[in-house]
Amino acid sequence: MRPVSRLLRRLPLLLPLLLACNETTEPLDLAGVPATLTVAGGDGQTGMVGTELTLAARVLDASDRPVPGVEVEWSTDAGSLAGNVSESNVQGDATMELTLPGSTGSVTVTAILADLDTVTFTATASPVAGQLVFRYVEVGSYHACGITTAEQSICWGFNEDGQVGAGGGSPLGMTRSPGSATVRMTSAGRYHSCEVTLAGDVNCFGSNSAGQAAPGAPPSRIVAAGLLHSCSLSLSRQVWCWGSNNEGQLGNGLVEPGASAAPDLVGDGYRAVTATGLHTCALNDAGAAECWGWNASGQLGDNTTITRGSPLAIAGLTFRTEPNTVPPAPDPDFYIPGQSYISAGFAHTCGLLTNDAAMCWGEGENGQLGRGSTADSPVPVAVAGGFRYRAISAGYRHTCAITVDGEAHCWGDNALGQLGDGTRMSTQTPVAVAGGFAWQSISAGDTFSCGVTTEGVLYCWGDNVYGQLGDKSPALSPAPVKLPFQP
């Protein structure tokens, strides 16, 4: 069949001569001479990252009849191909296997028929087979991770240190986190992420510069990824912390430069733990909020700005501690930080009292305390509006919460649209997130936010310079954007 291929490569030069020699004779019969290339199958497919797809290009002659034995050259801009050349069969089809890349996004494959014709195929790499239905979402500084109803952890956004879970590098679209175990919950920090499997194993990935992603945590219900440290709530209700301790955020009684890759025991009898920046907070069995670590803006809530290396309870307030059951938890003691009753932001903290009132304390420069001013407060102050909330999340300089009726509110800095109200106007009191959705999970990051509706649909809004909105584009959105791969 090689002679046909050699003739094909020379055809652009030979054809004018053949036509000139045939001017006074019978019309030239070009049956079996390759002339065009068409798509025979495989265009527009969507597959799970790393899987194989079959593409087929058909070689035809001038009368649209298939031509066998012809070489077609292939190339791709992502993923990998089984080879560079394939030969057409008796149906005229030249097939090629495309292995999708390890990260999500679009792929373009080009098939070339010598100098005669070219066709392109498009494919999409999806994080999982089928469509995604989410249970809750956790937002970090510039990336986010969500848990699906199939207990799969999906991450996207800033990935310089591998915190999205696909090796360090450029921002990534929605990508399955490392490992094959089903995941109970996830937490996104700044440079790393952590997750807890259904068996209670704690796995962290991304930067480990201060030991914050080191293994060794006991079997746990919850894990919380901070700036350079991590904490977990064990199955026996103990809080353990590891990583950097330069501001006392490990709760081991010390405030000094240094780090611990091995988890330090903070104490017993806790119901929840939260960490985002350089401080940590937890709820004990009695409903008291205990905080420790950096306290420059009063984010520990103890009416001082003294950094502390040991837990200190906030006096006079009782916070919610019972497990959240929207959506249903895997077991009666399960507690989802994305539905949290306490949340540590970068320099402020918020929590929900037993009467569903929202309280915030710490830095208020951008209105993130929600009380109608930009003043800091070293003690908890009520969020304005008198709303009853069932979930709250403190970000960098803004806060988001869900009312008992399922409406999402945000307040604070809105320079990049992170409040989701369709504007970029900052506010010192709660405003409703646009779209009219009913929400079951919400999470605030540095300059973007994400939420999951009661129908399991994931939306994000705000900054998108690192692909935080899941679409790999740099365009921000001040209103919720539905992420890909969903119904």
N, C-alpha and C positions, 0 to 999 in steps of 0.2 A: 504493500500500500504506500510505501515511501515515494514512488514516482509521482503519485497524485500530489503529495505534499510539496515536492520539489517544483512541480508544475505550478502549483498555487502561488508559491513565492515569486515565480518569474512571470506570472500572468500579467501584472500591470505593465511590463515591458513588451511582452509578446503579443498582447491582444491588439494593439494598433497595427502591428505588422500583419497579423493574420487577417484583419479586416481589410487592409489595403490590398493584400494578395487576392482577396476573394471578391473584389468589386465587380468583376465581370462573370463570376460563376454563381453556383447555387448559394443560398444563404448559409452562413456558417452554423453548424449544429454544435451548440454549447452544452448539450445534455451531459450531466456529470461533472461540469466545470464549476467549482465553487464560485458563488457570486455574492451571497448575503449571509448574515448571521442573525438569528433571532433568539429570543428567550423561549426555551422549551418548558422550563419549570423551575421552581424554587425561589422566584423573586418575591420579596415582601414578607419573608418568614420571620417569626419571632421564636427564639429558643433560649433556654437557660444558659447562663454564662458557662463557657468551657465545653459546651456540647457541640456535636457535629450536625451540619446541615448539608443536604445534597443540592447542587445547582446543575442545571443542564442548559447548554446553548446548542441550537440546531443550525447545521450548515445546509444551505439550499443553493440550487443552481438558479439560472435566470428564469426558469419556468417553475420555481418554487418546489422543485423535487429534492428530496434529501440526498446528500452526497456523503458516502462513507469514506473512511480512511484519510480524513483531513485533520491536521494538527491545529488545535486552538490553544492560544496562550492565555494564561490567567495571572491576575495580580489582585491584591487586596490592601486596603488601607488600615486594617486592624485584624486581629486574630491571625490565623495561619491557614495555608492551603496544603492539601495532600501532595501537591506538585506544581510545577509551572506550566506544564503542557498536558493536554489530554487529546485523544483521537476520537473522531466521530465514528459511531457504530452504523449498523445497516439502516437505522432510522434517521441517520444524520446527526444524532445527539452526542455531543461531547460533554461528559459529566465531570464534576469536580467536588470534592469534599471540603467544606469550610468548617474549621474549628473556631467557634466564637471566642472572643477574648475573655479574660478573667474578670473584667469589669463591664458594667452595663453601658449601653449606648448603641449608636447606629454604626453599621459596617457597609462599606461600598466595595463590591468586587467587580472587576472589569475583565471581560473576555474579548480577545482580539483575533480576528481572522486575517492573518498576514497584514497587508496594507489595504484590504478591501472593506472591512466593516468592523464595528465595535459595538458591544452591548454592555450594559451595566446592570448589576443586581444590587438590591439593598436588603439588609437583614438587621434585626434588632436583637441585642443580647439582653435578656431579662434576668433579674436576680433569682427567680425561682420558676419552676414549671407552672404554668397557669397564672391566674390573676391573684393579686394580693388583697387580703382583707385584714385590716389591722385591729389590734386590741388596744394598744397605747403607744405613746411616743415619748422619747427622752431627748432633749436638745442640749448639746454641749456649746462650746464657744463658737465654733464655726462648722460643726458637723452635727449630725443627728442619727439616732438609731431608733427603730421601731420594732415592736413584737407583733407578729401576725397571729391570727387565730389558729394557725398550724404550728405555733410555738417556734417560728423561725425568726432570727434576728437579722434585720435588714438595715444597713447603714449607708450614708451618703455625705458628700461635702468635702471639706478640707481634709487632706490625707497626707500631708508632708511627713508625718511620723508613723504612718500606717494605722492611724486611729479609726479609719473606716474599715480596716481589716483586710486589705488586699495588697499589702506592701506599701512602703512609702513612695510618694510621688505626687503627681498632679491631682487636682480635685477629681473625685469619682462620682458617677451617678449611682443609683440605688444598687447596692452590692450585698450579697450574702456574707455575713460575718464569718470568721474562721471556724473551722470544726463542723462536724455533722450532727452534734447533739442537739436535741430540742431545748429551747431556751425559755426559762421562766420569766426573767426580767433582764433589763439592760440599763446601763448608765453611760452617758457621754460626758467626758470631761473636756479639757482643753487639748491636751496632747495625747490622751489615751482614752480608751473605752474599756468597760468591764461588763460582764454578763454572768448570770447565774443559770445553770442548767436545771432541768426538772429534778435532777438527782441532788441538787444543792451545791454542785461544784462551781467555784468561782474561777472564771477565766478572764484575763485582761490582755489587751493588745494595744500596740502603739508605742509611744516613747516610754522608756524605763529608766530615764536619766537619774531619777532619785529613788528608784526601787518601787515606784507607784504601780507598775504592771507586773511585779514579781508574783510568782505562785506562792502558795502556802496558807491561804486563808482557810479556816475551817468550813465545813458544810454550812451553807447560809441560805437565808430567805431573801436578803436584800444586799446589793452592793451599790456604793456611791462613789463615783469618780470625781475628784476635785481637780484643782489646778496641777499640783504635783504630788498629790497623795490620794489614797483610796481608803474607804472604810466599808465594813460589812456588818450585817446583823446575822449572827449565827442561828442555827436551828434551836439552840438552847437560850436564845435571847441575850447573848452577849454581844457587845460592840467591840470590834477589832479594827485597828487602823495601821497603815503602813505607807512608807514613802517619805517625802520631805517633812521635816519638823521645825523648819526655821521660824515659824510663828506659833509653835505649840499645837498645831492642828491634829497631831496624833493622839492628844489627850493622855499622854503618859506621865504628866507632871513636869515635863521639861519644856523650856522655851529656849532653844539654842540651835545654831546652825548644825546641820547634820541630817541624816536620813536613816531609815530602817527598812530594809527589804523584807524582814520578818515581821509579821503582824504583832502589834502590841495590844494587849487587853486593856480596854478602857473601863469596862464595868459590866454588871449583870442587870437584868430586869428591864430591858428596853423593848419598845414596840416598833421603832423606826429610826433611821439614820439618814442624814442628808449632808452632802458636801459639794461645793461648786468652786469656790475660790481658795482662800487660805484659812477658812474657819470651818468648823463642823458643828452640827446640832443633832440632837436625838430627843425622842419622846420616851419617857419612862412609863412603867405600868400604871402609875398614878395620874398620868396626863400632864406631868410637868415637862416643860421644854428645858433641856440642858444644852449649853453651848460652850465651846472652847476654841482657842486659836486667836487669830488676828482680830483686833478690836478697835482699830483706829477711828472708825465711824460709829461705834456703839452697836455693831452688828451682833454682839453676844447678848444684848438686852439686859445687862446687869447694872445699868445706870452709871457705867464708867466707860472709859476708853482704854482700859488696861488690858493688854494682851495676856491671855491665860493658857497654861498648859494642862489644866485639869477641868473637868465639867463643873459648871456652876448653874444651878437651876434658876429660872426666871420666877421671881416671887409673885404670888397673888393671882396667877392665871392657870386655868385648866384647859388643856387642848384636847381635841378629839384623838382617840387612840384606837377605836375599833376598826377592824379591817374594812376596807372599802369593797363593796360588792357590785360596783358598776364599772366595767362588766364583771360577771361572776368570776371569783377567784378560784384557782386550782385547788386550794384547800382552805379550811376555815381560818387558819392563822396567816394566810398570805396577805401581803401588804404591798401595793404597787406604788413606788415613789411617784410615778406619773400622775397618780390620783392622790397625792400626798396631802396630809394635814399640816405638814411643816416643810419649809423649803429654804435652803441657804443659797442666796445669790452671791454675787462677787463681794459686795460690801454692805449688803442688807439682808434681812431674813424676814420671812412671813410665815404665819401659821393661822389655823382655824380653831376657834374655841368650840366648846361643846354646844353652844347655841348657834353655830355656823357663822358667827361674825369673823371677819378677817382682820388680823392685826399684823402690822409690819413695824420694823425697827432697824436702825442703822443709818446708812447714807440716804439722804433725801434730795440731793442736789438737782436731780432731774425729775422730781415728782414721783419716784418709784415707791414711796411709802403710801401713796394714794390718799393722803389726808388733806389735800388742797393747798400744800405749801412745798417749798423746796428746802426746808430746814432738816438737818439731821435729827435723829432722836435715839438716845441710848436706852430707851425703854419702849415697850410696845405701844403703838398708837392705832386707833381704829381707822380702817379704810372708810372713806366717805361714801355716802349713799345709802347706808343701812341695808345693803344686800346680804342675803344668806348664801354662803358658798359651800360647795362640797369638795372642791379641789383648788389648790393654789400652787403657783410656781414663780419663784423669784429668779430673774435673769441678771444681766450685767447692770443695766440702769433702767430696767422696766420690769413689770410684774404682770402676770396673767392669771386668771382664775375662772372657774366655772360655777355658775349659780346652781342652786338646788333644782331649778327648772331647766337646766341644760344650756343656758346662754353663756357665751364666752365674753369676758371683759378683760381689757388690758389697760395699763396706765404707766406713765413715766416717759422716758425718752422715745421719740418717734421719728428721729432724723432720717431713718432708712425704711420707714414703714412697718416697724416691728410690732406696732400695736394692732395692725390689721383692720383698722376702721376705714380704709380707703383713702386716708390722708397721710401727710407726713408732719402733722402738727402734734407736738408733744402736749401732754396733759397731766395734771396733778391729781385727777380723779378718774374713776373708771369710765371707759367708753366701750360700747359693744363692738365686737368683731363683726365685720361685714359678712353677709351671705345668708343670715337667718337660719343657720344650721343648729341642730341640737348636738352638743358635744359630750363626750365621755372621758376625754383625756386632753390635757394641754400642757405645754412646756415652753418656757422662755429661755433663750440663749443670750449671746452677747448682743447681736443686732438683728436677730430673726426669731421667729416663734413658729411652733407647729402644733397641730391638734388633730384629734381623731373624732369623727362624728359617731353618733350612736348607731349608724349603719356600717361602721368599720372603714370609713373612707378617710384617708390621710390628706391633710392640707398643710401648707406652710406659707409664710408671708414675711416680708422684710428684705433684708440684704441677701444678695445672691452672688457675690463676687467669687465665692468658692463653691458654687453649685449647691448652696444650702437648700434651695427650693427643689432639688432633685432632678433638674433638667439640664445641668451642665452649661447653662447660659449665664452671662453676667448680669442680666436685667433684673433689677429688684422689683418687688410687687408690694404695694401697700394694702392689698386685699388678699384673702386666701387663694392659693393656687393649688389645684389638685395635682398630686404627684402621679407619675406614670405607673403602668402595670397594674391598674386597678379597674374594677368593673365600671 
